[in-house]
Amino acid sequence: MGSIGQPSQRVLIIGAGITGLLIAQGLEQAGIPYAVFESEDASATRRREWTMVVHWGLPLLEELLPEHLSKRLSETYPNPSLDYHAYPNNTHRLYDGNTGEMMLERGVDGRIVRVSRRKLRALCREGIEIKFGHALDKIVFDDVDGTVTAQFANGAKETGSLIVGADGAHSAVRRELFGPEKGSATPLDLTFLALTARYSDPEKARFVAAAHPVFCVVAADDGIVFMAIQDVPDPERPETWAIQLYMNWQGKDESTTTNEERQKDMRRRASKLAEPFRSAFLWLPEDMEIKYNDLAAWVPSPWDSHDGRVTLAGDAAHAMPPHRGQGLNQAIQDAQNLVEAMKTIQQSGDHQPAIVQAYSDEVVERGGKETRLSLEASRSITLEAFKKGPWVKHGLGKVSE
Ligand SMILES: Cc1cc2nc3c(=O)[nH]c(=O)nc-3n(C[C@H](O)[C@H](O)[C@H](O)COP(=O)(O)OP(=O)(O)OC[C@H]3O[C@@H](n4cnc5c(N)ncnc54)[C@H](O)[C@@H]3O)c2cc1C
């Protein structure tokens, strides 16, 4: 550490999700010392998979990554052989789930791609050392030498000039800042069924994927369906494709306790949909495990950065439902802003409290607006509500401007 009251820079990044890794990549490029800590072991971080649309955050993502990784971004696409910038791959579609009619096809201003969470995380991890098995437990501030110490559940302690909570929707850093009640995300009052479909019959896979080569939304009377192409190992062999299907409706389902009941309920709901969405579900194996995702939200409110020694980024700073495809884009913006803030601190030497506070205040303002809008979108999930809801009104646009 440096002289008393002015420690030399060392950023402790809590969480090796995409947010934490992008901050690490940005700091690495700027030559600012950092360390990354992850609660899970190396194999566990590869388990959870979904695909994500990256739109207004794309130029920032490319800037945060070093050139040799940024050039390889196409490796993270679900279908690396597809030109994501060509029509219709650069659009998303909205279907009427009752009739199968396409109601809307929309592009975005600028470029749009879809990425695999698992593949993007692996790319962002290249060249970054991660200390796995380090679950943050407690934060201790030393007001004499101006440092901050992260204490981990495994007994390890690490001291630095700044702790960044990039530890996701159920952030331990956020709970340290706000206390267990105010700092915890609130479960959403909706049921979010998520599964990965594979059809051994190539014609069935082609039929389902014909709705859109990348992603579409299907709005019906009692909920919505998302369909996304998740993995295309061989474009010529549809039986190798993985297709992600989400079905969600208002209210937490507590009536189905067994897999058999969930299967039955899913099939009952799917039977009311038009093709190809109906068959997308009905062709699934009857013994397939049907899981509901527990989604939770946290609308940011200002936090005490303890003289610029602790802050939040990504889902830790603003946990939002995925209904507008914004969480990662916001997280990329956070990472970019934080890296720029750290560069300014490095140059100015002693303005860390004001600079980190300014970064934090902007995240609260921008992330708060989007979390509230995404929450509204997650409540507008019947056909009629959807037509008037944020997805149709704003598309995938950034609302903070
Ligand atoms: C189904 C779904 C679809 C989505 N689609 C889109 C989309 O299309 N577009 C979009 O922009 N966004 C989308 N999102 C949102 C996006 O996935 C998230 O905003 C983004 O992945 C957040 O990354 P993160 O690094 O902040 O958090 P995470 O990915 O949750 O990473 C946090 C990391 O911190 C670790 N951690 C947790 N606690 C501790 C601790 N105490 N100590 C140390 N480490 C800890 C965790 O193990 C994890 O590795 C979607 C989300 C879902 C669920």
The ligand as a Tripos MOL2 file, in Angstrom:
@<TRIPOS>MOLECULE
LIG
   53    58     1     0     0
SMALL
NO_CHARGES

@<TRIPOS>ATOM
      1 C1        -32.9040  -16.2740  -18.7910 C.3       1 LIG1
      2 C2        -32.1450  -14.9890  -18.8730 C.ar      1 LIG1
      3 C3        -32.0040  -14.3560  -20.0880 C.ar      1 LIG1
      4 C4        -31.2910  -13.1580  -20.1750 C.ar      1 LIG1
      5 N1        -31.1940  -12.5340  -21.3820 N.ar      1 LIG1
      6 C5        -30.5270  -11.3680  -21.4800 C.ar      1 LIG1
      7 C6        -30.4110  -10.6980  -22.7380 C.ar      1 LIG1
      8 O1        -30.9210  -11.1600  -23.7620 O.2       1 LIG1
      9 N2        -29.7180   -9.5070  -22.7840 N.ar      1 LIG1
     10 C7        -29.1660   -8.9430  -21.6700 C.ar      1 LIG1
     11 O2        -28.5870   -7.8550  -21.7710 O.2       1 LIG1
     12 N3        -29.2570   -9.5580  -20.4760 N.ar      1 LIG1
     13 C8        -29.9030  -10.7430  -20.3370 C.ar      1 LIG1
     14 N4        -29.9860  -11.3840  -19.1330 N.ar      1 LIG1
     15 C9        -29.3050  -10.7820  -17.9580 C.3       1 LIG1
     16 C10       -27.8420  -11.2030  -17.8980 C.3       1 LIG1
     17 O3        -27.7290  -12.5970  -17.9220 O.3       1 LIG1
     18 C11       -27.2110  -10.6620  -16.6160 C.3       1 LIG1
     19 O4        -27.4850   -9.2830  -16.4670 O.3       1 LIG1
     20 C12       -25.7010  -10.8350  -16.6170 C.3       1 LIG1
     21 O5        -25.3610  -12.1740  -16.9300 O.3       1 LIG1
     22 C13       -25.1650  -10.4490  -15.2400 C.3       1 LIG1
     23 O6        -23.8340  -10.8600  -15.0850 O.3       1 LIG1
     24 P1        -23.1180  -10.6080  -13.6820 P.3       1 LIG1
     25 O7        -21.6860  -10.9350  -13.9340 O.co2     1 LIG1
     26 O8        -23.4420   -9.2480  -13.1610 O.co2     1 LIG1
     27 O9        -23.7800  -11.6570  -12.6800 O.3       1 LIG1
     28 P2        -23.6020  -13.2430  -12.6180 P.3       1 LIG1
     29 O10       -23.5290  -13.8300  -13.9490 O.co2     1 LIG1
     30 O11       -24.6550  -13.7220  -11.6820 O.co2     1 LIG1
     31 O12       -22.1700  -13.4450  -11.9420 O.3       1 LIG1
     32 C14       -21.9450  -13.2180  -10.5610 C.3       1 LIG1
     33 C15       -20.8010  -14.1100  -10.1060 C.3       1 LIG1
     34 O13       -20.5390  -13.8210   -8.7300 O.3       1 LIG1
     35 C16       -20.3600  -15.0300   -8.0210 C.3       1 LIG1
     36 N5        -20.6890  -14.8060   -6.6070 N.ar      1 LIG1
     37 C17       -21.9240  -14.7670   -6.0260 C.ar      1 LIG1
     38 N6        -21.8070  -14.5280   -4.7140 N.ar      1 LIG1
     39 C18       -20.4780  -14.4250   -4.4550 C.ar      1 LIG1
     40 C19       -19.7290  -14.1870   -3.2680 C.ar      1 LIG1
     41 N7        -20.3160  -14.0030   -2.0730 N.pl3     1 LIG1
     42 N8        -18.3750  -14.1390   -3.3430 N.ar      1 LIG1
     43 C20       -17.7360  -14.3190   -4.5360 C.ar      1 LIG1
     44 N9        -18.3960  -14.5510   -5.6910 N.ar      1 LIG1
     45 C21       -19.7610  -14.5950   -5.6550 C.ar      1 LIG1
     46 C22       -21.3310  -15.9960   -8.7010 C.3       1 LIG1
     47 O14       -20.9910  -17.3410   -8.4620 O.3       1 LIG1
     48 C23       -21.1600  -15.6030  -10.1700 C.3       1 LIG1
     49 O15       -20.1150  -16.3030  -10.7940 O.3       1 LIG1
     50 C24       -30.7070  -12.5950  -19.0140 C.ar      1 LIG1
     51 C25       -30.8410  -13.2370  -17.7860 C.ar      1 LIG1
     52 C26       -31.5580  -14.4250  -17.7090 C.ar      1 LIG1
     53 C27       -31.7020  -15.0960  -16.3690 C.3       1 LIG1
@<TRIPOS>BOND
     1     1     2 1
     2     2     3 ar
     3     2    52 ar
     4     3     4 ar
     5     4     5 ar
     6     4    50 ar
     7     5     6 ar
     8     6     7 ar
     9     6    13 1
    10     7     8 2
    11     7     9 ar
    12     9    10 ar
    13    10    11 2
    14    10    12 ar
    15    12    13 ar
    16    13    14 ar
    17    14    15 1
    18    14    50 ar
    19    15    16 1
    20    16    17 1
    21    16    18 1
    22    18    19 1
    23    18    20 1
    24    20    21 1
    25    20    22 1
    26    22    23 1
    27    23    24 1
    28    24    25 2
    29    24    26 1
    30    24    27 1
    31    27    28 1
    32    28    29 2
    33    28    30 1
    34    28    31 1
    35    31    32 1
    36    32    33 1
    37    33    34 1
    38    33    48 1
    39    34    35 1
    40    35    36 1
    41    35    46 1
    42    36    37 ar
    43    36    45 ar
    44    37    38 ar
    45    38    39 ar
    46    39    40 ar
    47    39    45 ar
    48    40    41 1
    49    40    42 ar
    50    42    43 ar
    51    43    44 ar
    52    44    45 ar
    53    46    47 1
    54    46    48 1
    55    48    49 1
    56    50    51 ar
    57    51    52 ar
    58    52    53 1
@<TRIPOS>SUBSTRUCTURE
     1 LIG1         1 GROUP 0 **** ****
